[in-house]
C-alpha cells in the first residue's frame, strides 16, 4: 500500500511541473517522510504551511520544514466513504455486486462530485440532494461528473435501476471536484426491510406505458428504485435489499424454463453469475421485516409436456420448498424478524397453507399478506406492474406492515 501511495504522489509531483519522468524518493524522518521529486530534486510542500484541508501543494527546495513532512496513511476502501445496505463484495478500492436496486449514499463538499463506475450492463440514477440529476445507461468504465453545484455540503446517491444477473457491476466510490472533499458517510438507518421475489419485485418494465416491449425497452424502462419494495422502505425511512430475480420461481420458473435452477439457487449469492458464491453478511444486515413474493412464475403458465410435474405435485413441491425457505430465513435472522408471505393470484391458497402451518407450529411472526390487485393497470412491460401499480401496492403494504408488531 505504501508503494501505491508513493506512486500516486509521484504522479502528483509530475503534474507540479518537473521536467522528464518523475519518481518520488522518500527520506525517512522517523514517523514522517520527505517526498522528493527525483527529476527536480525538490520536496513536496504545503504552500504557506496552510493547515486547511484542500490547501495547495507545491514543490520547494528541501529545507527540513514540518510543512514538507508527510505521513503515509493506509487509504480507506470504498465502504469507508459510502453507506450501502446492498449485497456487495468488498474489494477495497472497489465493490462488486449484482442484485437490482443496490444503492450507495455519500456526502461531499464543494461544487461537484465524480461517480467511479465500471458497468457495461446496468443502468443507474444519480441523485444529488434528493433529486435525480442523471440517468446513466450502461456507463462502462468511467468517472461520471456532476458539476456546477453550489459550493457547500451535499448528499449523493447512486442506485442500480435494473437486474443484470449475468454480469457483475463495479463501483469505485465518489470523488470530490477540485477544492472539495468527500465527507464522512451517512449513518445507516435503524430500520431494515428485505424484499425477496421475481420480476414483479424487481420493477420489471414499470416505467413503460405499453405492455409490448423489446428486450432493450424492458431494460431501459425498468427502475427498481420506484418498485413497490423501494417505495415501501422509503415510507418507513428504512434501509433495504431488493433481492429479486426475474423469471424464477420457488420450484418452477416461467413456462418451465431453466429447470436445473430456481430462485433458491441464487438467493445466497452476492454475485449472481458466480456459481457457488456466498454473500458474507458484514453483521450489519439484520432486517426486522422480510417480504417474500414468490409463486407467480411457478403457476402462471401451464405445465408443458416433458416437465416433471402434475398440477398436484407442483403444488405440493411448492409448499414444501416454501416451508423450507421460511425456516432458512428464520434461522438466518432470528426469532424477532417478521416474515411477510405475499399471497396473490393462483398461488394464494398454497401460501395460506404454509403460513397456517408455521403459525400452528408456534411461529407467530410469519404473516400472510393478501395482495389486493384492485385498481392495478398492469401497464408495465409484458403485463407487469406499472409505476402507478407499484405506488398503490406500496401504500397497501405500508399500511399492512404498520399494523405488525415490529416496534415501528
C-alpha positions in Angstrom: 0.0 0.0 0.0 2.8 2.4 0.8 4.3 1.8 -2.7 0.9 2.6 -4.2 0.7 5.9 -2.2 4.3 6.9 -3.3 3.4 6.1 -6.9 0.4 8.3 -6.6 2.4 11.1 -5.2 5.0 10.7 -8.0 2.2 11.3 -10.4 1.2 14.4 -8.4 4.8 15.7 -8.5 4.9 15.2 -12.2 1.8 17.4 -12.5 3.6 20.1 -10.5 5.9 20.9 -13.3 9.1 18.8 -13.1 10.7 18.0 -16.4 11.2 14.5 -17.6 10.0 11.3 -16.0 9.4 12.0 -12.3 9.7 9.5 -9.5 9.2 10.1 -5.8 12.0 9.3 -3.4 11.3 9.1 0.3 13.6 10.3 3.1 12.6 8.6 6.4 12.4 11.1 9.3 11.0 8.7 11.8 7.2 8.7 11.7 7.3 11.2 8.8 8.6 11.2 5.3 10.0 13.9 2.9 8.9 13.2 -0.6 11.4 14.3 -3.2 10.9 14.6 -6.9 13.9 12.9 -8.5 13.6 15.0 -11.7 13.6 18.3 -9.9 15.3 17.5 -6.6 12.6 19.4 -4.8 10.4 18.3 -2.0 6.6 18.2 -1.7 5.4 21.1 0.5 2.1 22.6 1.6 2.0 26.2 0.3 2.5 28.7 3.1 2.3 25.9 5.7 -1.5 26.1 5.5 -3.4 23.8 7.9 -6.6 23.9 5.9 -7.9 20.7 4.1 -7.5 21.0 0.4 -4.7 23.5 0.6 -2.4 24.0 -2.4 0.6 21.6 -2.6 3.8 22.8 -4.4 7.4 21.8 -4.9 10.2 23.7 -3.0 13.8 23.2 -2.0 14.1 20.6 0.8 14.8 22.8 3.8 13.6 20.4 6.6 10.4 22.2 7.4 7.5 20.5 9.0 5.3 21.5 6.1 7.5 19.2 4.0 7.0 16.2 6.2 4.3 13.6 5.3 2.7 10.6 6.9 1.8 7.7 4.7 -1.7 6.6 5.8 -3.4 3.5 4.5 -6.1 4.5 2.1 -9.6 3.7 3.2 -11.7 1.5 0.9 -14.9 2.4 -0.8 -17.1 1.1 2.0 -15.4 3.6 4.4 -16.8 6.5 2.5 -20.3 5.3 1.4 -23.3 3.8 3.1 -25.0 0.8 1.5 -27.2 -2.0 2.7 -26.9 -4.0 -0.5 -25.2 -7.3 -1.1 -21.8 -6.2 -2.1 -18.3 -7.9 -2.3 -15.7 -5.6 -0.8 -12.6 -5.4 -2.9 -11.0 -2.5 -1.0 -10.8 0.2 -3.7 -14.0 -1.1 -5.4 -17.1 -3.0 -4.5 -18.8 -5.6 -6.8 -22.5 -6.5 -6.8 -25.2 -8.0 -9.0 -28.7 -7.6 -7.4 -31.0 -4.8 -8.6 -31.7 -1.8 -6.5 -28.3 -1.7 -4.8 -27.6 1.8 -3.7 -24.6 3.8 -2.4 -25.0 7.0 -0.4 -22.3 9.6 0.3 -21.6 13.1 1.4 -19.2 15.7 -0.1 -18.4 19.4 0.0 -17.8 21.6 -3.0 -19.1 22.2 -6.4 -19.0 18.8 -8.0 -18.8 15.0 -7.5 -17.5 12.2 -9.6 -19.0 8.7 -9.6 -16.5 5.9 -10.4 -18.1 3.0 -12.2 -17.3 0.0 -14.4 -20.5 -1.4 -15.7 -21.5 -2.1 -19.3 -24.8 -3.9 -18.5 -26.8 -2.0 -15.9 -28.4 1.5 -15.7 -28.2 3.9 -12.8 -29.8 7.0 -11.4 -27.6 9.7 -9.8 -29.3 11.7 -7.1 -27.8 14.8 -5.5 -29.5 16.4 -2.5 -32.6 14.2 -3.1 -33.1 15.0 -6.8 -32.2 12.8 -9.8 -29.7 14.7 -11.8 -28.7 12.0 -14.3 -29.6 8.6 -15.6 -26.6 6.6 -16.8 -27.3 3.9 -19.4 -24.7 1.1 -19.4 -22.0 3.7 -18.5 -19.0 1.4 -18.9 -15.6 2.1 -17.3 -15.9 5.8 -16.4 -16.0 8.6 -13.8 -19.2 10.5 -14.4 -19.1 14.1 -13.1 -21.8 16.2 -11.7 -20.5 19.8 -11.7 -21.8 23.3 -11.3 -23.3 22.8 -7.8 -23.3 25.4 -5.0 -20.1 25.4 -3.0 -21.5 23.7 0.1 -22.1 20.3 1.6 -24.2 17.9 -0.4 -25.5 14.3 -0.4 -25.1 11.9 -3.3 -26.9 8.7 -4.0 -26.2 6.2 -6.8 -28.8 3.4 -7.4 -28.8 0.5 -9.8 -32.0 0.6 -11.8 -32.3 -2.8 -13.3 -31.5 -6.5 -12.9 -28.4 -7.8 -14.8 -27.9 -11.3 -13.3 -25.4 -12.3 -16.0 -23.0 -9.5 -15.2 -21.0 -8.1 -12.2 -21.1 -4.4 -11.6 -18.3 -2.5 -10.0 -18.4 0.8 -8.1 -15.2 2.7 -7.2 -16.6 5.3 -4.9 -17.3 9.1 -5.0 -14.7 11.7 -5.8 -15.0 15.4 -4.9 -14.3 18.1 -7.5 -11.2 20.3 -7.1 -11.4 22.3 -3.9 -14.0 20.0 -2.3 -13.8 16.9 -0.2 -15.6 13.6 0.3 -17.1 13.8 3.8 -17.9 11.1 6.4 -20.5 8.7 5.1 -24.2 8.9 6.1 -25.3 6.9 9.1 -27.2 3.6 8.5 -30.9 3.7 9.1 -32.2 1.9 12.2 -35.0 0.1 10.2 -34.2 -2.6 7.6 -36.5 -4.5 5.2 -35.6 -7.2 2.7 -37.7 -8.0 -0.3 -37.5 -11.4 -2.0 -39.2 -12.1 -5.3 -39.2 -12.2 -9.0 -39.7 -9.6 -11.8 -42.7 -8.1 -10.0 -40.4 -7.3 -7.1 -37.6 -6.0 -9.5 -39.9 -3.5 -11.1 -39.7 -5.1 -14.5 -40.7 -2.6 -17.2 -42.5 -0.5 -14.6 -41.8 2.8 -16.4 -43.4 1.6 -19.7 -46.7 3.0 -21.0 -47.1 -0.1 -23.2 -47.3 -3.8 -22.4 -45.4 -4.6 -25.6 -41.7 -4.1 -25.1 -38.5 -5.2 -26.8 -35.7 -6.6 -24.6 -33.9 -3.3 -24.8 -37.0 -1.3 -24.0 -37.7 -3.5 -21.0 -34.1 -2.8 -19.6 -34.4 0.9 -20.1 -38.0 1.0 -18.6 -37.1 -1.0 -15.5 -36.5 1.1 -12.4 -36.1 -0.9 -9.2 -35.8 2.4 -7.3 -39.5 3.0 -7.8 -40.6 -0.6 -7.3 -43.1 -1.3 -4.5 -40.3 -2.5 -2.3 -38.2 0.6 -2.6 -41.2 2.8 -2.1 -42.4 0.9 0.9 -38.9 1.1 2.5 -38.8 4.9 1.9 -42.2 5.3 3.6 -40.6 3.8 6.7 -37.2 5.5 6.3 -35.7 2.0 6.2 -32.6 0.6 4.5 -33.5 -2.2 2.2 -32.4 -5.0 -0.1 -34.4 -5.9 -3.2 -33.3 -9.5 -3.9 -35.4 -10.0 -7.0 -34.6 -12.3 -9.9 -36.9 -12.1 -13.0 -38.4 -15.3 -14.4 -37.5 -17.6 -11.5 -39.9 -19.3 -9.0 -39.7 -21.3 -5.8 -39.6 -24.6 -7.6 -40.5 -23.9 -11.2 -39.5 -21.0 -13.5 -41.6 -19.1 -16.0 -43.0 -21.5 -18.6 -40.8 -24.3 -17.2 -37.6 -22.7 -18.3 -34.1 -23.4 -16.9 -35.3 -26.4 -14.9 -31.9 -27.0 -13.3 -32.1 -23.8 -11.3 -34.7 -21.9 -9.2 -34.8 -18.7 -7.3 -33.4 -20.6 -4.3 -30.2 -21.4 -6.3 -29.3 -17.8 -6.3 -30.6 -16.4 -3.0 -27.4 -16.8 -1.0 -25.2 -15.1 -3.6 -23.8 -11.6 -3.8 -22.7 -12.2 -7.4 -25.5 -13.9 -9.2 -23.3 -15.1 -12.2 -20.7 -16.7 -10.0 -21.6 -20.3 -9.2 -21.3 -21.1 -5.5 -20.7 -17.5 -4.5 -22.0 -16.8 -1.0 -22.7 -13.3 0.3 -20.8 -12.5 3.5 -23.1 -10.5 5.7 -20.9 -7.9 7.4 -23.1 -8.3 10.5 -25.0 -5.1 9.9 -27.8 -6.6 7.9 -30.5 -7.7 10.4 -33.9 -6.9 8.9 -36.8 -6.5 11.1 -39.1 -7.4 8.2 -38.7 -9.7 5.3 -41.2 -9.8 2.5 -41.4 -12.9 0.3 -43.3 -12.7 -3.0 -42.6 -15.9 -5.0 -45.1 -18.0 -6.8 -46.1 -16.1 -10.0 -43.6 -18.0 -12.2 -44.4 -21.3 -10.6 -48.0 -21.2 -11.5 -48.7 -18.5 -14.2 -48.1 -20.9 -17.1 -49.5 -24.4 -17.7 -47.1 -27.3 -17.2 -45.6 -28.3 -20.5 -45.2 -31.8 -21.9 -41.9 -33.2 -20.6 -41.9 -31.3 -17.4 -41.7 -33.5 -14.2 -44.9 -32.0 -12.8 -48.5 -32.6 -12.5 -50.6 -29.8 -11.1 -50.8 -31.6 -7.7 -47.1 -32.5 -7.5 -46.1 -29.0 -8.4 -48.4 -27.5 -5.7 -47.0 -30.0 -3.1 -43.4 -29.3 -4.1 -44.0 -25.5 -3.9 -45.5 -25.8 -0.4 -42.6 -27.9 0.8 -39.9 -25.6 -0.7 -41.7 -22.6 0.7 -41.8 -24.1 4.2 -38.1 -24.9 4.0 -37.3 -21.4 2.7 -39.2 -19.8 5.6 -37.2 -21.9 8.0 -34.0 -20.8 6.4 -35.0 -17.2 6.8 -36.0 -17.8 10.4 -32.6 -19.5 11.2 -30.7 -16.7 9.4 -32.4 -13.7 11.0 -33.7 -15.0 14.3 -37.0 -15.2 16.1 -37.7 -11.5 16.2 -37.8 -10.9 12.4 -41.3 -10.7 11.0 -41.7 -12.6 7.7 -44.5 -11.4 5.4 -45.6 -14.0 2.9 -47.4 -12.4 -0.1 -50.5 -14.4 -1.2 -51.6 -13.5 -4.7 -53.2 -15.0 -7.7 -53.2 -18.7 -8.3 -50.7 -19.4 -5.5 -52.5 -17.6 -2.7 -54.1 -20.7 -1.3 -50.7 -22.5 -1.1 -49.2 -19.6 0.8 -52.1 -19.6 3.2 -51.5 -23.3 3.9 -47.7 -22.7 4.5 -48.3 -19.7 6.8 -51.0 -21.5 8.8 -48.7 -24.5 9.4 -45.9 -22.2 10.6 -48.3 -20.4 12.9 -49.6 -23.8 14.2 -46.1 -24.8 14.9 -45.6 -21.7 17.1 -44.0 -19.2 14.7 -46.5 -16.3 15.1 -44.2 -13.8 13.3 -44.8 -15.4 9.9 -47.7 -13.4 8.5 -49.8 -13.7 5.3 -50.5 -10.6 3.3 -53.2 -10.9 0.7 -52.1 -8.6 -2.1 -55.1 -6.6 -3.3 -54.8 -6.0 -7.0 -57.9 -3.8 -7.4 -57.1 -0.6 -9.3 -53.9 -2.0 -10.8 -53.5 -1.4 -14.6 -50.6 -3.8 -15.3 -49.3 -1.5 -17.9 -45.6 -2.4 -17.3 -43.8 -4.4 -20.0 -45.4 -7.9 -20.6 -48.3 -7.1 -18.2 -46.1 -6.4 -15.2 -46.8 -3.7 -12.6 -46.6 -0.2 -13.8 -45.1 2.6 -11.7 -48.7 3.5 -10.8 -49.3 0.0 -9.6 -46.1 0.0 -7.6 -47.2 3.1 -5.7 -50.6 1.5 -4.9 -49.1 -1.7 -3.7 -46.5 0.2 -1.6 -49.2 2.1 0.1 -51.2 -1.0 0.9 -48.1 -2.9 2.0 -47.0 0.0 4.2 -50.4 0.0 5.9 -50.2 -3.7 6.5 -46.6 -3.6 7.9 -47.6 -0.7 10.1 -50.0 -3.0 11.9 -47.4 -5.6 12.7 -45.6 -5.9 16.0 -42.3 -4.5 14.6 -42.0 -1.6 17.1 -42.0 0.8 14.2 
